Amino acid sequence: MNGGFDDPAVARQRQRVGLWALGAKALLLAVLGGSWWWWEQRGPDHEAANERPSAVRSLGPAGAVPSSAAAPAGSDAPPGAAGPASAPTALAVAGAAPGPEARASGPSTSSGLAELCGVGQISRGAEPPHLFQHAVQAAWPRVLAALAQDPAERARAAALVLRFELRHFDAQTRGQPLPAAEDPRSALAALALSSPDPAVFWWAWSTCQIAASPAACQHLSPAGWMERAPEEFISDAAHWLLWAGAEPAQAERAVAGMQLSSRFSPAPPVTPWVASVLPADLPPYLHVLLLLQAHGLDVARDGALNQGLAVITKHCRSPGLDRIGALHCRAAAETLERRSPSLLGLALSRRIGEVHGWPKQRQDAVHESVQTLTLAAGQVLPAHADPLACANVERTRKQLLDLAVHGEVAAFRRLAAPADKARAGPR
């Protein structure tokens, strides 16, 4: 399935990333749902279908696909994306899980009015085009121009990625193919072939899986990347998952290769780069809308990583593995449990471990952890808050960046920590 990019769940998310198609609160819940939304769209017969907490299964139609993820640290890292030690998190700025005083912030949902920070109040449920659809469309060219002029190679690559995805989305909306003259993927593929940056390759390869790709895309593949930069490829478990998603027949080799990795990076996001060039004269609510759309595109782009998780889970749960294969699968379950940046990876560690000797106590502990972290996503905002109100835009922005930089597991653990501490009580 082209690494998951022809998956109907991915297609549905790409149709939903236009912010005017959803209320902001619903879209925020969708992107926070991350990999679970992708799994939701695949149906109950897939692995981990029963791991989803009921609260997540009932959040409604704002389904999205795989999780957001952090860009690897390096000289091209955007502000706030260098790593856990230096990146600001949602809780560092916005505080712990909202208490009673936070729940009172922003206009009441019963007032019939909603606040747009920087504009004022509008009728609840209304999305005037000049404030939503048209405003977002008018802002993107400025963001893309700023990224294209940035000296960092990764910023320029992000501009090409977003330019293609936004144009492709617009073409889909019109029911027309994207004209070849408007497709920037040839330039992106050429940049990836000359760049040592894994993020640039990842973006180029993932966008090349969508629709009718230009000829330059044929030169990109995870296997070719491994040949060009073997040390970089081998060192990251995520790269082996990318390969498994692209070539399911290589699942056994990918599972074995994961044991050679020294890290497990989330898929590289464009959201922090967008945040770094947002025009200062735009109202704060529009900053959040642009970040939500960028993050929704990150979420939709990550199908290959979750497809790889599905492939190795199916392989490791299949009967007839030899002793070496079983050992590799047991080690893969350990890797997913300890280091997966996504909730889906954490949940699938249990699905693999249960057929490779994990005791029930350990399986239950992973299941409980997944449930707790998934439900923590609902703590980003007070229950009745408007995400675009001035009282909440900074909280929303910081949480989106925390998800982008650190991934779901780390971000949701920070959200869950205050609740866990409160339940424990004073010592």
BELHU-V496991 format. One record per residue. N is the residue number from 1. SS is DSSP state (H for helix, E for strand, - for the rest). OMEGA is omega in radians with two decimals (NA if undefined). D_CENTER is the distance of its C-alpha to the mean C-alpha in Angstrom with 2 decimals. Layout:
N_SS_OMEGA_D_CENTER + N_SS_OMEGA_D_CENTER
//
This chain:
1_-_3.13_19.59 + 2_H_3.09_18.54 + 3_H_3.10_15.83 + 4_H_-3.02_14.42 + 5_-_3.01_14.39 + 6_-_3.12_17.52 + 7_-_3.14_16.21 + 8_H_3.12_17.23 + 9_H_3.13_14.06 + 10_H_3.13_12.23 + 11_H_-3.14_15.28 + 12_H_3.13_15.29 + 13_H_-3.14_11.88 + 14_H_3.09_13.04 + 15_H_-3.04_16.14 + 16_H_-3.04_14.62 + 17_-_2.95_12.68 + 18_-_-2.97_16.13 + 19_H_-3.13_16.29 + 20_H_3.13_19.93 + 21_H_-3.10_19.28 + 22_-_2.93_18.00 + 23_-_-3.08_19.19 + 24_H_-3.13_17.07 + 25_H_3.13_17.12 + 26_H_3.14_16.05 + 27_H_3.10_13.08 + 28_H_3.09_12.10 + 29_H_-3.13_12.56 + 30_H_-3.09_10.53 + 31_H_3.07_7.24 + 32_H_3.09_8.37 + 33_H_3.01_9.18 + 34_-_-3.03_5.81 + 35_H_3.13_7.37 + 36_H_3.14_10.66 + 37_H_3.08_10.65 + 38_H_-3.13_10.37 + 39_H_3.11_13.13 + 40_H_-3.09_15.02 + 41_H_-3.09_15.50 + 42_H_3.02_16.94 + 43_-_-3.01_19.73 + 44_-_-3.09_21.63 + 45_-_-3.10_23.10 + 46_-_3.13_20.08 + 47_-_3.08_19.71 + 48_-_-3.12_18.31 + 49_H_-3.10_19.08 + 50_H_3.14_21.29 + 51_H_-3.01_18.97 + 52_-_3.03_17.29 + 53_-_-3.09_19.18 + 54_H_3.13_21.32 + 55_H_3.12_20.01 + 56_H_-3.12_16.53 + 57_H_-3.06_18.29 + 58_-_-3.07_20.29 + 59_-_3.00_17.89 + 60_-_-2.92_18.88 + 61_-_-3.06_17.94 + 62_-_-3.05_14.81 + 63_-_3.08_12.86 + 64_-_3.13_9.42 + 65_-_-2.80_7.84 + 66_-_-2.86_5.49 + 67_-_3.00_3.08 + 68_-_-3.04_1.62 + 69_-_-3.02_5.09 + 70_-_3.00_8.60 + 71_-_3.09_11.11 + 72_-_3.12_14.21 + 73_-_3.12_17.08 + 74_-_-3.07_19.84 + 75_-_-3.14_22.12 + 76_-_-3.10_19.64 + 77_-_3.13_17.07 + 78_-_3.12_16.59 + 79_-_3.11_18.18 + 80_-_-3.06_16.69 + 81_-_-3.08_14.56 + 82_-_3.12_17.43 + 83_-_-3.04_16.56 + 84_-_-3.06_17.08 + 85_-_-3.02_20.67 + 86_-_-3.04_20.30 + 87_-_3.05_17.11 + 88_-_3.13_17.83 + 89_-_-3.14_16.03 + 90_H_-3.05_16.02 + 91_H_3.13_18.94 + 92_H_-3.10_20.87 + 93_H_-3.01_21.37 + 94_H_3.13_21.13 + 95_-_-3.09_22.90 + 96_-_3.11_22.59 + 97_-_-3.00_21.77 + 98_-_3.08_23.71 + 99_-_-3.10_27.34 + 100_H_-3.13_30.04 + 101_H_3.12_30.44 + 102_H_-3.11_26.82 + 103_H_3.12_27.12 + 104_-_-3.05_29.95 + 105_-_3.10_28.04 + 106_-_-3.12_27.68 + 107_-_3.14_29.76 + 108_-_3.12_30.56 + 109_H_-3.14_28.99 + 110_H_-3.06_32.61 + 111_H_-3.07_33.79 + 112_-_3.14_32.61 + 113_E_3.04_31.11 + 114_E_-3.11_27.66 + 115_E_2.94_27.17 + 116_E_-3.07_25.40 + 117_-_-3.11_25.48 + 118_-_3.14_27.72 + 119_-_-3.07_29.30 + 120_E_-3.08_30.72 + 121_E_3.05_30.86 + 122_E_3.11_30.41 + 123_E_-3.13_31.09 + 124_-_-3.13_28.44 + 125_-_3.11_26.59 + 126_-_3.08_27.82 + 127_-_-3.13_25.58 + 128_-_-3.07_28.16 + 129_-_-3.10_27.02 + 130_-_3.09_28.32 + 131_-_-3.08_26.03 + 132_-_-3.00_22.89 + 133_H_-3.07_22.64 + 134_H_3.14_25.22 + 135_H_3.11_24.21 + 136_H_-3.14_20.61 + 137_H_-3.13_22.06 + 138_H_-3.09_24.64 + 139_H_-3.04_22.34 + 140_H_3.12_20.02 + 141_H_3.11_22.93 + 142_H_3.11_23.64 + 143_H_-3.12_20.13 + 144_H_3.12_20.19 + 145_H_3.12_23.74 + 146_H_3.11_22.99 + 147_H_-3.11_20.27 + 148_H_-3.13_22.69 + 149_-_-3.12_25.41 + 150_-_3.13_23.57 + 151_-_-3.12_25.29 + 152_-_-3.14_22.15 + 153_H_-3.11_21.40 + 154_H_3.08_17.65 + 155_H_3.13_17.99 + 156_H_3.07_20.16 + 157_H_3.11_17.82 + 158_H_3.10_15.02 + 159_H_3.12_17.77 + 160_H_3.12_18.51 + 161_H_-3.10_15.00 + 162_H_3.14_14.76 + 163_H_3.11_18.41 + 164_H_-3.02_18.04 + 165_H_3.12_15.13 + 166_H_3.10_16.94 + 167_H_3.13_20.22 + 168_H_3.11_19.10 + 169_H_3.12_17.85 + 170_H_3.13_21.21 + 171_H_3.10_23.13 + 172_H_3.14_21.65 + 173_H_3.13_22.59 + 174_H_-3.10_26.08 + 175_-_-3.10_26.28 + 176_-_3.05_27.09 + 177_-_3.09_25.86 + 178_-_3.11_24.63 + 179_-_-3.10_27.81 + 180_H_-3.11_27.87 + 181_H_-3.13_29.10 + 182_H_-3.08_25.95 + 183_-_-3.10_23.56 + 184_-_-3.02_22.48 + 185_H_3.06_21.08 + 186_H_3.10_24.44 + 187_H_3.14_24.23 + 188_H_3.12_20.69 + 189_H_3.11_21.89 + 190_H_3.10_24.98 + 191_H_-3.12_23.14 + 192_H_-3.11_21.05 + 193_H_-3.14_24.33 + 194_H_-3.03_25.97 + 195_-_3.02_23.27 + 196_-_-3.04_22.88 + 197_-_-3.14_19.35 + 198_H_3.14_16.87 + 199_H_-3.13_14.04 + 200_H_3.08_16.43 + 201_H_-3.09_17.14 + 202_H_-3.13_13.61 + 203_H_-3.11_13.01 + 204_H_-3.10_16.52 + 205_H_-3.10_16.47 + 206_H_3.13_13.37 + 207_H_3.12_14.86 + 208_-_3.11_18.19 + 209_-_-3.02_17.33 + 210_-_3.01_17.32 + 211_-_-3.12_20.74 + 212_-_-3.04_23.85 + 213_-_3.12_22.89 + 214_-_-3.06_25.56 + 215_H_-3.12_27.78 + 216_H_-3.13_26.23 + 217_H_-3.10_23.11 + 218_H_-3.13_25.46 + 219_H_-3.10_25.80 + 220_-_3.02_22.21 + 221_-_3.06_21.30 + 222_H_3.12_19.85 + 223_H_3.09_23.48 + 224_H_3.08_24.76 + 225_H_3.13_22.33 + 226_H_3.12_23.66 + 227_H_-3.10_27.16 + 228_H_-3.07_26.68 + 229_-_-3.01_24.97 + 230_H_-3.10_25.65 + 231_H_3.12_25.38 + 232_H_-3.10_21.96 + 233_H_-3.03_20.69 + 234_H_-2.97_22.44 + 235_-_-3.03_21.36 + 236_E_-3.14_17.67 + 237_H_-3.13_16.87 + 238_H_3.14_13.55 + 239_H_3.10_15.88 + 240_H_3.07_18.02 + 241_H_3.09_15.32 + 242_H_3.13_14.56 + 243_H_3.13_18.32 + 244_H_3.12_18.73 + 245_H_-3.13_16.40 + 246_H_-3.08_18.40 + 247_-_-3.10_21.72 + 248_H_3.12_22.01 + 249_H_-3.14_25.65 + 250_H_-3.07_24.67 + 251_H_-3.11_23.03 + 252_H_3.14_25.95 + 253_H_3.13_25.79 + 254_H_3.11_22.05 + 255_H_3.10_22.61 + 256_H_-3.12_25.54 + 257_H_3.13_23.73 + 258_H_-3.12_21.15 + 259_-_3.12_24.21 + 260_-_-3.03_24.83 + 261_-_3.10_21.58 + 262_-_3.12_21.79 + 263_E_-3.13_18.14 + 264_-_-3.04_14.73 + 265_-_2.93_12.11 + 266_-_3.07_8.34 + 267_-_-3.07_7.50 + 268_-_-3.13_8.76 + 269_-_2.98_7.31 + 270_-_-3.04_9.95 + 271_H_3.13_9.54 + 272_H_3.11_12.04 + 273_H_3.07_14.31 + 274_H_-3.14_14.54 + 275_H_-3.06_15.36 + 276_H_-3.08_18.03 + 277_-_3.14_19.94 + 278_-_-3.13_19.92 + 279_-_-3.07_23.61 + 280_-_-3.09_25.48 + 281_-_3.08_27.63 + 282_-_3.12_24.95 + 283_-_-3.08_25.03 + 284_H_-3.12_22.44 + 285_H_-3.13_21.21 + 286_H_3.01_20.43 + 287_H_-3.12_18.40 + 288_H_3.12_16.14 + 289_H_3.12_16.09 + 290_H_3.11_15.15 + 291_H_3.09_12.27 + 292_H_3.13_11.08 + 293_H_3.09_11.53 + 294_H_-3.13_9.91 + 295_H_3.06_6.65 + 296_H_3.08_7.34 + 297_H_3.04_8.08 + 298_H_-3.14_5.09 + 299_H_-3.12_3.62 + 300_H_-3.07_7.23 + 301_H_-3.01_7.73 + 302_-_-3.11_6.29 + 303_H_-3.08_9.21 + 304_H_-3.12_11.49 + 305_H_3.12_10.17 + 306_H_3.03_10.39 + 307_H_3.08_13.53 + 308_H_3.07_14.85 + 309_H_3.13_14.51 + 310_H_-3.11_16.43 + 311_H_-3.09_18.97 + 312_H_3.09_19.85 + 313_H_3.10_20.12 + 314_H_3.13_22.49 + 315_H_-3.04_24.39 + 316_H_3.08_24.84 + 317_-_-3.13_26.01 + 318_-_3.11_28.45 + 319_-_3.02_32.13 + 320_-_3.06_34.25 + 321_-_3.06_32.24 + 322_-_-3.03_34.73 + 323_H_-3.14_35.04 + 324_H_3.12_33.06 + 325_H_3.12_30.24 + 326_H_3.09_30.20 + 327_H_3.12_30.15 + 328_H_-3.14_27.16 + 329_H_3.09_25.27 + 330_H_3.10_26.34 + 331_H_3.10_25.08 + 332_H_3.09_21.68 + 333_H_3.09_21.48 + 334_H_-3.13_22.43 + 335_H_3.14_19.77 + 336_H_-3.12_16.99 + 337_H_-3.02_18.67 + 338_H_-2.92_19.18 + 339_H_-3.11_16.28 + 340_-_3.07_13.17 + 341_-_-3.09_10.16 + 342_-_3.08_8.66 + 343_H_3.12_10.93 + 344_H_3.10_11.47 + 345_H_3.11_12.85 + 346_H_-3.14_14.96 + 347_H_-3.10_16.28 + 348_H_3.01_17.18 + 349_H_3.11_19.11 + 350_H_-3.13_21.45 + 351_H_3.07_21.85 + 352_H_-3.08_22.93 + 353_H_-3.07_24.92 + 354_-_3.09_26.93 + 355_-_3.13_28.60 + 356_-_2.91_29.15 + 357_-_3.11_31.16 + 358_-_3.06_28.94 + 359_-_-3.09_31.16 + 360_H_-3.13_30.34 + 361_H_3.13_30.00 + 362_H_3.10_27.12 + 363_H_-3.13_25.41 + 364_H_-3.14_25.93 + 365_H_3.10_24.59 + 366_H_3.13_21.21 + 367_H_3.14_21.19 + 368_H_3.12_22.13 + 369_H_3.12_19.50 + 370_H_3.13_16.70 + 371_H_-3.11_18.50 + 372_H_-3.09_18.95 + 373_H_3.13_15.43 + 374_H_3.11_14.11 + 375_H_3.11_16.98 + 376_H_3.12_16.33 + 377_H_3.14_13.43 + 378_H_-3.13_16.39 + 379_H_-3.11_18.04 + 380_-_3.14_16.04 + 381_-_2.98_18.84 + 382_-_-2.98_22.35 + 383_-_-3.05_22.95 + 384_-_-3.05_24.69 + 385_-_2.99_23.24 + 386_-_-3.10_22.31 + 387_-_-3.11_19.02 + 388_-_3.05_20.80 + 389_-_-3.09_23.95 + 390_-_3.14_25.03 + 391_-_-2.99_24.99 + 392_-_-3.05_21.25 + 393_H_-3.12_19.62 + 394_H_3.09_19.46 + 395_H_3.14_18.00 + 396_H_-3.13_15.21 + 397_H_-3.10_14.65 + 398_H_3.14_14.78 + 399_H_3.09_12.37 + 400_H_3.13_9.63 + 401_H_3.10_10.67 + 402_H_3.07_11.01 + 403_H_-3.09_7.47 + 404_H_-3.04_6.68 + 405_H_-2.98_9.85 + 406_H_-3.10_10.24 + 407_-_-3.02_7.41 + 408_H_-3.00_8.02 + 409_H_-3.12_11.51 + 410_H_-3.11_12.91 + 411_H_-3.10_11.83 + 412_H_3.03_13.11 + 413_H_3.09_16.11 + 414_H_3.10_17.09 + 415_H_-3.10_17.02 + 416_H_-3.03_18.99 + 417_H_-3.14_21.46 + 418_H_3.13_23.66 + 419_H_3.10_24.10 + 420_H_-3.14_25.04 + 421_H_3.14_27.45 + 422_H_3.13_28.97 + 423_H_-3.12_29.62 + 424_H_3.13_31.25 + 425_-_-3.13_33.60 + 426_-_3.12_35.82 + 427_-_NA_37.21
//
